Amino acid sequence: MITFDLPRVREAHEPPEARGLARDAVRLMVSGTDTGSVTHHAFTDLPTLLRPGDLLVVNDSATLPAAVRLDRLSVHFSTEREDGSWLVELRRRTAGTTGPYNGGEPGEWLPLPGGATLRLLERETPRLWRARADRDVPAYLREYGVPIRYSYVERDWPLSAYQTVFGVRPGSAEMPSAGRPFSHELVTALVSRGVMVAPITLHTGVASPEKDEPPYPERYRVPVQTARLVNQAEGRVIAVGTTVVRALETAALHGSGEVRAAEGWTSHVVTPAGGVRVVDGLITGLHEPRSSHLMMLSAIAGEDLLSRSYDEALREGYLWHEFGDLHMITPYQIRIK
């Protein structure tokens, strides 16, 4: 896996709109997997970089205001389980943000704002608890929750700053951020060019930046129409976000490698050893050093091209994290079906 140092100046501390830019006015680096080239563009150039028949697959999960702040702790609601319990992360509140918190005991009750309570049941992972609230959690979060924010974002932003134009199914603890730079105008321009757009749903859990660990099971759905479009695509199949790769590759794990309509829970981790079977390319943000997402990017781009791309991104002043710039990894040539 590639490693690098990420200077603080390369972190996006606020949405581009706060920097006087339009949502879609971020930068886009393009890495060609068949040419080995790395080029630099505006994100609004995307319609000229794609071709008629290409298929963009997007995540239509919308972001919940998943953080509830107590006096000394913050509870990050991550993922609802089948039995109505939730996976939650407890975070210690520090000056304006949060940090890791290793406390908590099975059976402990936490008082929440508005008279609600949360009971810790058992640890699911070293940082996540399975817990049960005495309220309907999505409804409670709409009243008392705020978007999850980490230390590189210096102040609170409204929930609208953490939504994408594709988000119609609330359920993600953190924004599927690769879709954030798309504007309605840009989507119209893509469709007018003959680029198709199809949705999947994958509700993302919390991804605390201090932890280097693979993703845990998350809920996903690949609709029948999307599976059909992927299997019949005449051009490149390009996933908008690592969540989309995870969903599509899960739906193609069995059988001939074609995507099947599917829903449920996925624990699938894309690695260079396993490779990808469905997607030709990926639009994604720039990921932190040692992030498990870099394994997926290496599986698509190869480690050499990915390493050179990240060197270029640092040298050219790209911005990281959910409010930052974008990276497209794709072959220039259309694959032969």
HELIX and SHEET records of a PDB file:
HELIX    1   1 ARG A    8  ARG A   10  5                                   3    
HELIX    2   2 PRO A   16  ARG A   19  5                                   4    
HELIX    3   3 PHE A   43  ASP A   45  5                                   3    
HELIX    4   4 LEU A   46  LEU A   49  1                                   4    
HELIX    5   5 PRO A  113  GLY A  115  5                                   3    
HELIX    6   6 VAL A  137  TYR A  144  1                                   8    
HELIX    7   7 LEU A  159  TYR A  162  5                                   4    
HELIX    8   8 SER A  177  GLY A  179  5                                   3    
HELIX    9   9 HIS A  184  SER A  192  1                                   9    
HELIX   10  10 VAL A  224  GLN A  232  1                                   9    
HELIX   11  11 THR A  242  ALA A  251  1                                  10    
HELIX   12  12 HIS A  293  ALA A  301  1                                   9    
HELIX   13  13 GLU A  303  ARG A  315  1                                  13    
SHEET    1   A 9 VAL A  38  ALA A  42  0                                        
SHEET    2   A 9 ARG A  27  GLY A  32 -1                                        
SHEET    3   A 9 LEU A 326  THR A 330  1                                        
SHEET    4   A 9 GLY A 281  GLY A 285 -1                                        
SHEET    5   A 9 VAL A 237  VAL A 240  1                                        
SHEET    6   A 9 LEU A  55  ASN A  59  1                                        
SHEET    7   A 9 MET A 196  LEU A 202  1                                        
SHEET    8   A 9 GLU A 218  VAL A 222 -1                                        
SHEET    9   A 9 ALA A 262  THR A 266 -1                                        
SHEET    1   B 2 SER A  61  THR A  63  0                                        
SHEET    2   B 2 ARG A 169  SER A 172  1                                        
SHEET    1   C 4 ALA A  67  ARG A  69  0                                        
SHEET    2   C 4 LEU A  73  GLU A  80 -1                                        
SHEET    3   C 4 TRP A  86  THR A  94 -1                                        
SHEET    4   C 4 THR A  97  PRO A 100 -1                                        
SHEET    1   D 6 ALA A  67  ARG A  69  0                                        
SHEET    2   D 6 LEU A  73  GLU A  80 -1                                        
SHEET    3   D 6 TRP A  86  THR A  94 -1                                        
SHEET    4   D 6 LEU A 128  ALA A 133 -1                                        
SHEET    5   D 6 THR A 117  ARG A 123 -1                                        
SHEET    6   D 6 TRP A 109  PRO A 111 -1                                        
END                                                                             
